Amino acid sequence: MSSEMVSSIGTSNKEGEEEASDPNYQNEIPLVSRSNLSSPASQLNTRQLLIRCVELVSQSDLIAAQRLVSLISSNSSPYGDSTDRLVHQFAKALSFRLNRNSFDVNLVRLSRRAASTNTSTEIISNPYHHHHQMISGSDVGGQDMMMDLQMEAVESSYLYLNKITPFIRFSHLTANQAILEATEGQDCIHILDLDTMQGLQWPPLMQAIAERHGRRSITTTTTSDQDQEEEASARSIPANPPMIRITGAGQDLITLQRTGDRLQKFAHSLGLRFQFRPLLIQSQGLSLAVAHLPSAVPLMPNEALIVNCVHFLHRFLRDDARLFLRAIRAMNPRVVTVAEREASHNHPFLQRFVQALDHYTALFDSLEATLPPNSRERLTVEQVWFGREILDLVAAEGDQRTLRHERFETWVELLRSSGFSAVPLSPYALSQAKLLLRLHYPSEGYQLQILNDSFFLGWQGQPLFSVSSWHA
């Protein structure tokens, strides 16, 4: 694959008690005043305050927790340094958790504010009401408009995330190289993509497949009976072009259809045969989707199946993930590509909060170091994309929570116990990843590591994303 593939890509308060009724309250919260929060030592101080607030929530001391989170919120801003912005997002998520009864009211207020401004508005997606939810009655118009606004903001933030950070492009590029190598010599390729979104991963791979087939066609064709015009035509649209079919999964049919149309046009420009089939998988129905997956992805004879699990497996409960992987193995894929956050967010609330705080601290620090202070793209990514994720991790519980990130070792255990073996990522994949960082994200803070034949990309020594390849 050529360089074009890189460049294109304590205490217990009862409800209603007066503040003075808790004698221990004076020893807990007022130790930190607003002036203390703005002191030079506020970074460590604020982290401790956030964790203390979570401890109060875990102890069901909700009145004390509410007081503390209000104090933190009033002294944080989405426009300060990376610590200030991070604290703002976590405090907001804690506030939502403590005010679940008024959650929808706050969401409507945020959406109305977003509708009246163009940029730098905090837009939060409600994890309890997904955009595919059925709505009836007289609220259909307003609810639909509000959810369309949210989806538009989310899609824009994802595009910005892909542009200003290397993490998505690193995941796509490395997975694509594994797919390209696994499909060598194959003319019919079927990709089951479990999280298609805008389909950003596939144009570079399609181009690489077209170029590979073009080179193969030229080497097997004599030029004695062809003039230069015919040879040029063979280069641009080779005879018998490969067939690529993508079954693209997602939660919104309109988005999938638009993605399919764009990919169809791009494939046509390359002279490739191409089909796109949307597959709706709802967040609240993953277990049901697993049971019907083989019948939902019919294969043609001599078709090589690729399963792309890029930033997808973390949505499952652990037992459901095992069932899903066994269902995938039964489909006999040529390769399964897996990309995930290197984080441990599948724990009870307090431990999950601390782990999330560490993970997003590194992410916010990387944005702080590599983008200007007034970056609109950074602000959108932090408030919309990361803001949604933090809200899900902090404010949601049980079936309402959709993010259950695990460390790489957990995915290794699940994959191996489901009958998969690791496929070492190639030296060429490594050179491609290094080239991506050098050309587009030239910061010494981004660090690429190799462990157990898999790649890890992190910031300042902390791994943040992993990519691996597997076969049955």
C-alpha positions as CSV (number, residue, x, y, z in Angstrom):
1,M,0.0,0.0,0.0
2,S,1.4,3.4,-1.0
3,S,1.8,6.6,1.1
4,E,-1.5,7.9,-0.4
5,M,-3.3,5.6,2.0
6,V,-1.8,7.6,4.8
7,S,-2.4,11.0,3.4
8,S,-6.0,10.3,2.5
9,I,-7.0,9.3,5.7
10,G,-18.6,10.4,54.7
11,T,-21.8,11.3,56.0
12,S,-25.5,10.6,55.3
13,N,-27.9,13.5,54.7
14,K,-31.6,12.8,54.2
15,E,-33.6,14.7,51.6
16,G,-34.8,18.0,52.9
17,E,-32.4,18.3,55.9
18,E,-30.9,21.7,56.6
19,E,-27.2,22.2,56.0
20,A,-26.5,22.8,59.7
21,S,-28.1,19.4,60.6
22,D,-25.0,17.6,59.5
23,P,-22.2,18.2,62.1
24,N,-19.6,16.6,59.9
25,Y,-20.3,18.8,56.9
26,Q,-18.2,21.6,58.2
27,N,-15.2,19.3,58.3
28,E,-15.6,18.1,54.7
29,I,-16.6,20.6,52.1
30,P,-15.7,24.2,53.3
31,L,-12.1,23.2,53.6
32,V,-11.8,24.2,50.0
33,S,-13.1,27.7,49.1
34,R,-13.5,29.3,45.7
35,S,-10.2,31.2,46.1
36,N,-8.4,27.9,46.8
37,L,-9.7,26.4,43.6
38,S,-8.0,29.2,41.6
39,S,-4.7,28.8,43.3
40,P,-1.6,27.4,41.6
41,A,-2.1,24.0,43.2
42,S,-5.7,23.7,42.0
43,Q,-5.0,21.0,39.4
44,L,-4.3,18.3,42.1
45,N,-6.8,19.9,44.4
46,T,-9.6,19.8,41.8
47,R,-8.9,16.2,41.0
48,Q,-9.2,15.3,44.7
49,L,-12.4,17.3,44.9
50,L,-14.0,15.4,42.0
51,I,-13.0,12.1,43.6
52,R,-14.4,13.2,46.9
53,C,-17.6,14.1,45.2
54,V,-17.9,10.6,43.7
55,E,-17.2,9.1,47.2
56,L,-20.1,11.1,48.5
57,V,-22.3,9.9,45.7
58,S,-21.2,6.3,46.4
59,Q,-22.1,6.9,50.1
60,S,-25.6,8.2,49.0
61,D,-24.7,11.6,50.6
62,L,-26.3,13.4,47.7
63,I,-26.9,16.7,49.3
64,A,-23.2,17.1,50.2
65,A,-22.2,15.9,46.8
66,Q,-24.5,18.4,45.2
67,R,-23.0,21.2,47.2
68,L,-19.5,20.2,46.2
69,V,-20.2,19.7,42.5
70,S,-21.8,23.1,42.4
71,L,-18.7,24.6,43.9
72,I,-16.5,22.8,41.4
73,S,-18.7,23.7,38.4
74,S,-18.8,27.4,39.3
75,N,-15.0,27.5,39.3
76,S,-14.4,25.6,36.0
77,S,-14.8,26.6,32.4
78,P,-14.7,25.0,29.0
79,Y,-12.4,27.7,27.8
80,G,-9.5,27.4,30.3
81,D,-6.5,25.1,30.2
82,S,-6.8,21.4,29.7
83,T,-7.3,20.7,33.4
84,D,-10.0,23.4,33.7
85,R,-11.8,22.1,30.6
86,L,-11.6,18.5,31.8
87,V,-13.0,19.4,35.2
88,H,-15.8,21.3,33.6
89,Q,-16.9,18.2,31.6
90,F,-16.7,15.8,34.6
91,A,-18.5,18.2,36.9
92,K,-21.2,18.6,34.4
93,A,-21.6,14.8,34.1
94,L,-21.7,14.5,37.9
95,S,-24.3,17.2,38.1
96,F,-26.5,15.3,35.6
97,R,-26.1,12.2,37.6
98,L,-27.3,14.0,40.7
99,N,-30.2,15.6,38.9
100,R,-31.6,12.7,36.9
101,N,-35.1,13.9,37.4
102,S,-34.4,17.2,35.6
103,F,-32.1,15.5,33.0
104,D,-34.5,16.0,30.1
105,V,-35.3,19.6,31.1
106,N,-31.5,20.4,31.0
107,L,-31.1,18.6,27.7
108,V,-33.8,20.7,26.1
109,R,-32.3,23.9,27.5
110,L,-28.8,22.9,26.1
111,S,-30.3,22.1,22.7
112,R,-32.2,25.4,22.5
113,R,-29.0,27.2,23.3
114,A,-27.2,25.2,20.7
115,A,-29.8,26.1,18.1
116,S,-29.2,29.8,18.7
117,T,-25.4,29.8,18.3
118,N,-23.0,28.6,15.7
119,T,-20.0,27.5,17.6
120,S,-18.5,27.1,21.1
121,T,-21.8,25.8,22.5
122,E,-21.9,22.8,24.8
123,I,-24.1,20.1,23.2
124,I,-24.7,17.0,25.2
125,S,-26.4,13.9,23.9
126,N,-28.7,12.2,26.3
127,P,-27.5,8.6,26.8
128,Y,-31.0,7.6,28.0
129,H,-32.8,8.6,24.8
130,H,-31.0,7.5,21.6
131,H,-31.6,9.2,18.3
132,H,-33.3,6.1,16.9
133,Q,-36.0,6.0,19.6
134,M,-39.6,6.0,18.4
135,I,-41.6,9.1,19.4
136,S,-45.3,9.5,19.2
137,G,-47.8,12.3,19.9
138,S,-47.6,16.0,19.5
139,D,-44.0,16.2,20.5
140,V,-42.7,14.5,17.3
141,G,-41.7,17.7,15.5
142,G,-39.8,19.4,18.3
143,Q,-38.2,16.2,19.5
144,D,-37.1,15.2,16.0
145,M,-35.6,18.6,15.4
146,M,-33.7,18.5,18.7
147,M,-32.4,15.0,18.0
148,D,-31.4,16.0,14.4
149,L,-29.5,18.9,15.9
150,Q,-27.7,16.6,18.3
151,M,-26.8,14.1,15.5
152,E,-25.5,16.8,13.3
153,A,-23.3,18.1,16.1
154,V,-22.0,14.5,16.9
155,E,-21.2,13.8,13.3
156,S,-19.3,17.1,13.0
157,S,-17.4,16.4,16.2
158,Y,-16.4,13.0,14.9
159,L,-15.0,14.5,11.7
160,Y,-13.0,17.0,13.8
161,L,-11.8,14.2,16.0
162,N,-10.5,12.4,12.9
163,K,-8.8,15.5,11.7
164,I,-7.1,16.9,14.8
165,T,-6.0,13.7,16.6
166,P,-4.3,10.6,15.2
167,F,-6.3,8.0,17.1
168,I,-9.1,7.3,14.6
169,R,-6.9,7.4,11.5
170,F,-4.3,5.2,13.3
171,S,-7.0,2.7,14.0
172,H,-8.4,2.8,10.5
173,L,-5.0,2.7,8.8
174,T,-3.6,-0.2,10.8
175,A,-6.8,-2.2,10.4
176,N,-6.9,-1.5,6.7
177,Q,-3.3,-2.8,6.2
178,A,-4.2,-6.0,8.0
179,I,-7.3,-6.4,5.8
180,L,-5.3,-5.6,2.6
181,E,-2.7,-8.3,3.5
182,A,-5.4,-10.9,4.4
183,T,-7.2,-10.4,1.1
184,E,-4.2,-10.8,-1.2
185,G,-5.3,-12.6,-4.3
186,Q,-9.0,-12.2,-3.5
187,D,-11.3,-10.7,-6.1
188,C,-14.5,-10.8,-4.0
189,I,-14.3,-9.2,-0.5
190,H,-17.2,-8.8,1.9
191,I,-16.6,-6.4,4.9
192,L,-18.8,-6.5,7.9
193,D,-18.2,-3.2,9.5
194,L,-19.8,-3.0,12.9
195,D,-19.6,0.8,13.3
196,T,-19.7,2.4,9.9
197,M,-20.7,6.0,10.8
198,Q,-19.5,8.2,7.8
199,G,-17.4,5.3,6.4
200,L,-14.1,7.3,6.7
201,Q,-12.1,4.0,7.0
202,W,-13.0,2.6,3.6
203,P,-11.9,5.0,0.8
204,P,-8.1,4.5,1.5
205,L,-8.6,0.7,1.5
206,M,-10.7,0.8,-1.7
207,Q,-8.0,2.8,-3.4
208,A,-5.3,0.4,-2.2
209,I,-7.2,-2.6,-3.5
210,A,-7.8,-0.9,-6.9
211,E,-4.1,0.0,-7.1
212,R,-3.1,-3.6,-6.2
213,H,-5.4,-5.0,-8.8
214,G,-4.1,-2.5,-11.4
215,R,-0.6,-3.6,-10.8
216,R,-1.5,-7.2,-11.1
217,S,-3.4,-6.7,-14.3
218,I,-0.5,-4.8,-15.9
219,T,2.0,-7.5,-15.0
220,T,-0.2,-10.2,-16.6
221,T,-0.9,-8.3,-19.8
222,T,1.4,-8.1,-22.8
223,T,1.8,-4.7,-24.3
224,S,2.7,-5.9,-27.8
225,D,-1.0,-5.8,-28.9
226,Q,-1.9,-2.7,-26.9
227,D,-1.2,0.9,-27.7
228,Q,-0.5,3.5,-25.0
229,E,-4.1,4.6,-24.8
230,E,-5.3,1.1,-24.0
231,E,-2.5,0.6,-21.4
232,A,-3.5,3.9,-19.7
233,S,-7.1,2.7,-19.6
234,A,-6.0,-0.6,-18.0
235,R,-4.3,1.4,-15.4
236,S,-7.3,3.5,-14.5
237,I,-10.0,0.9,-14.8
238,P,-8.5,-2.6,-14.9
239,A,-10.3,-5.5,-16.5
240,N,-12.3,-7.7,-14.1
241,P,-12.1,-5.3,-11.2
242,P,-12.5,-6.7,-7.6
243,M,-15.9,-6.8,-6.1
244,I,-16.2,-5.2,-2.7
245,R,-19.3,-5.5,-0.6
246,I,-19.7,-3.7,2.7
247,T,-22.4,-4.5,5.2
248,G,-22.3,-1.3,7.3
249,A,-23.9,-1.4,10.7
250,G,-25.1,1.6,12.6
251,Q,-28.0,3.1,14.6
252,D,-29.3,5.5,12.0
253,L,-30.6,4.4,8.6
254,I,-30.3,7.8,6.9
255,T,-26.7,8.2,7.9
256,L,-25.9,4.7,6.6
257,Q,-27.7,5.3,3.3
258,R,-25.7,8.6,2.8
259,T,-22.5,6.8,3.6
260,G,-23.3,4.0,1.1
261,D,-24.1,6.6,-1.6
262,R,-20.7,8.3,-1.0
263,L,-18.8,5.1,-1.1
264,Q,-20.6,3.9,-4.2
265,K,-19.5,7.0,-6.1
266,F,-16.0,6.7,-4.9
267,A,-15.8,3.0,-5.9
268,H,-17.2,3.9,-9.3
269,S,-14.4,6.5,-9.8
270,L,-11.9,3.8,-9.1
271,G,-13.5,1.3,-11.5
272,L,-14.4,-1.1,-8.7
273,R,-17.5,-3.2,-8.4
274,F,-19.2,-2.2,-5.2
275,Q,-22.3,-2.8,-3.1
276,F,-23.3,-1.3,0.3
277,R,-25.9,-2.8,2.5
278,P,-27.0,-1.0,5.7
279,L,-27.6,-3.0,8.9
280,L,-29.4,-1.4,11.8
281,I,-28.0,-2.4,15.2
282,Q,-29.6,-0.6,18.2
283,S,-27.5,0.1,21.3
284,Q,-30.2,-1.5,23.5
285,G,-30.5,-4.6,21.3
286,L,-27.0,-5.9,20.8
287,S,-27.8,-9.3,22.3
288,L,-30.7,-9.7,19.9
289,A,-28.5,-8.6,17.0
290,V,-25.9,-11.2,17.8
291,A,-28.5,-14.0,17.5
292,H,-29.5,-12.9,14.0
293,L,-26.0,-11.8,12.7
294,P,-25.2,-14.8,10.5
295,S,-28.6,-14.6,8.7
296,A,-28.2,-10.8,8.4
297,V,-24.9,-11.1,6.5
298,P,-25.4,-13.5,3.6
299,L,-22.2,-14.5,1.8
300,M,-21.7,-15.1,-1.9
301,P,-19.6,-18.1,-3.1
302,N,-15.8,-17.5,-3.1
303,E,-16.3,-14.3,-1.0
304,A,-13.7,-13.5,1.6
305,L,-15.4,-12.3,4.8
306,I,-13.7,-9.5,6.8
307,V,-15.1,-8.5,10.2
308,N,-14.2,-5.0,11.3
309,C,-14.6,-4.4,15.0
310,V,-13.1,-0.9,15.2
311,H,-14.3,0.8,18.4
312,F,-17.2,-1.6,18.8
313,L,-16.6,-4.4,21.3
314,H,-16.7,-2.1,24.3
315,R,-20.5,-1.7,23.9
316,F,-21.1,-5.3,25.0
317,L,-21.5,-6.7,28.4
318,R,-18.7,-9.2,28.8
319,D,-20.8,-12.4,28.4
320,D,-22.6,-10.8,25.4
321,A,-19.2,-10.0,23.9
322,R,-18.2,-13.7,24.1
323,L,-21.4,-14.7,22.4
324,F,-20.8,-12.2,19.7
325,L,-17.3,-13.3,19.0
326,R,-18.4,-17.0,18.9
327,A,-21.1,-16.0,16.4
328,I,-18.5,-14.2,14.3
329,R,-16.1,-17.2,14.4
330,A,-18.9,-19.4,13.1
331,M,-19.0,-17.2,10.0
332,N,-15.4,-18.2,9.3
333,P,-13.9,-14.7,8.6
334,R,-10.6,-14.5,6.9
335,V,-9.5,-11.8,9.4
336,V,-11.1,-9.9,12.3
337,T,-9.7,-6.4,13.1
338,V,-10.1,-5.0,16.5
339,A,-9.4,-1.4,17.7
340,E,-10.3,-0.3,21.2
341,R,-9.6,2.3,23.9
342,E,-6.8,1.3,26.2
343,A,-8.9,2.0,29.3
344,S,-10.7,0.2,32.1
345,H,-14.2,1.6,32.4
346,N,-16.2,-1.5,33.1
347,H,-16.2,-1.2,36.9
348,P,-18.4,0.1,39.8
349,F,-18.9,3.8,39.8
350,L,-16.0,5.1,41.9
351,Q,-13.3,2.9,40.2
352,R,-14.7,3.7,36.8
353,F,-14.7,7.4,37.5
354,V,-11.0,7.4,38.6
355,Q,-10.0,5.4,35.5
356,A,-12.0,7.7,33.2
357,L,-10.4,10.7,34.8
358,D,-6.9,9.4,34.1
359,H,-7.8,8.4,30.5
360,Y,-9.4,11.7,29.6
361,T,-6.7,13.7,31.3
362,A,-4.2,12.3,28.8
363,L,-6.6,13.0,25.9
364,F,-7.2,16.6,26.9
365,D,-3.5,17.1,27.5
366,S,-2.7,15.9,24.0
367,L,-5.2,18.4,22.6
368,E,-3.7,21.2,24.7
369,A,-0.2,20.5,23.5
370,T,-1.0,20.1,19.8
371,L,-3.7,22.7,19.1
372,P,-3.9,26.5,19.5
373,P,-5.9,27.8,22.5
374,N,-8.7,29.2,20.4
375,S,-9.2,26.1,18.2
376,R,-12.8,25.6,17.3
377,E,-12.2,22.0,16.4
378,R,-10.7,21.2,19.8
379,L,-13.5,22.8,21.6
380,T,-16.1,20.9,19.6
381,V,-14.3,17.5,20.2
382,E,-14.0,18.1,23.9
383,Q,-17.5,19.4,24.5
384,V,-19.5,17.2,22.1
385,W,-17.6,13.9,21.4
386,F,-15.7,13.5,24.6
387,G,-18.5,15.3,26.5
388,R,-20.9,12.6,25.4
389,E,-18.5,9.8,26.4
390,I,-17.8,11.3,29.8
391,L,-21.6,11.8,30.4
392,D,-22.2,8.1,29.6
393,L,-19.4,6.9,31.8
394,V,-20.4,9.1,34.8
395,A,-24.1,9.7,34.6
396,A,-25.4,6.4,33.2
397,E,-25.6,3.0,34.9
398,G,-26.7,-0.5,33.9
399,D,-28.3,-1.0,30.5
400,Q,-28.3,2.8,30.0
401,R,-24.5,2.9,29.9
402,T,-23.1,2.1,26.4
403,L,-19.3,2.5,27.0
404,R,-17.5,-0.4,28.8
405,H,-13.9,0.0,27.7
406,E,-11.5,-2.7,28.8
407,R,-7.8,-3.1,28.8
408,F,-6.2,-5.0,25.9
409,E,-5.6,-8.1,28.1
410,T,-9.3,-8.5,28.5
411,W,-10.0,-8.5,24.8
412,V,-7.1,-11.0,24.3
413,E,-8.7,-13.4,26.8
414,L,-12.2,-13.0,25.2
415,L,-10.9,-13.5,21.7
416,R,-8.8,-16.5,22.5
417,S,-11.5,-18.2,24.5
418,S,-13.8,-17.7,21.6
419,G,-11.5,-19.6,19.2
420,F,-9.4,-16.8,17.7
421,S,-5.6,-16.5,17.3
422,A,-3.7,-13.3,16.9
423,V,-2.3,-12.4,13.5
424,P,0.9,-10.3,13.9
425,L,0.6,-6.9,12.4
426,S,3.3,-6.5,9.7
427,P,6.4,-4.3,9.6
428,Y,4.8,-2.5,6.8
429,A,1.8,-1.6,9.0
430,L,4.2,-0.3,11.5
431,S,6.0,1.9,8.9
432,Q,2.6,3.2,7.8
433,A,1.6,4.1,11.3
434,K,4.9,5.9,11.9
435,L,4.5,7.8,8.6
436,L,1.0,8.9,9.7
437,L,2.4,10.4,12.9
438,R,5.4,12.0,11.2
439,L,3.4,13.6,8.4
440,H,0.2,14.7,10.1
441,Y,0.8,14.7,13.8
442,P,4.5,15.6,14.4
443,S,4.5,15.8,18.2
444,E,6.9,13.9,20.4
445,G,4.1,13.4,22.9
446,Y,2.4,10.8,20.6
447,Q,4.1,7.4,21.1
448,L,3.7,4.2,19.2
449,Q,4.4,0.9,21.0
450,I,4.3,-2.8,19.9
451,L,3.1,-5.4,22.4
452,N,2.0,-9.0,21.7
453,D,2.1,-8.4,17.9
454,S,-0.4,-5.5,18.4
455,F,0.0,-1.7,18.2
456,F,-0.6,0.8,20.9
457,L,-0.8,4.6,20.4
458,G,-0.7,6.8,23.5
459,W,0.4,10.2,24.9
460,Q,3.4,10.8,27.1
461,G,3.9,7.1,27.9
462,Q,0.2,6.4,28.6
463,P,-1.3,4.0,26.0
464,L,-4.7,5.2,24.9
465,F,-5.7,3.1,21.8
466,S,-4.9,-0.4,20.7
467,V,-5.2,-2.2,17.3
468,S,-4.9,-6.0,16.7
469,S,-5.8,-8.5,14.1
470,W,-7.2,-12.0,14.6
471,H,-8.3,-15.1,12.6
472,A,-10.3,-18.2,13.5
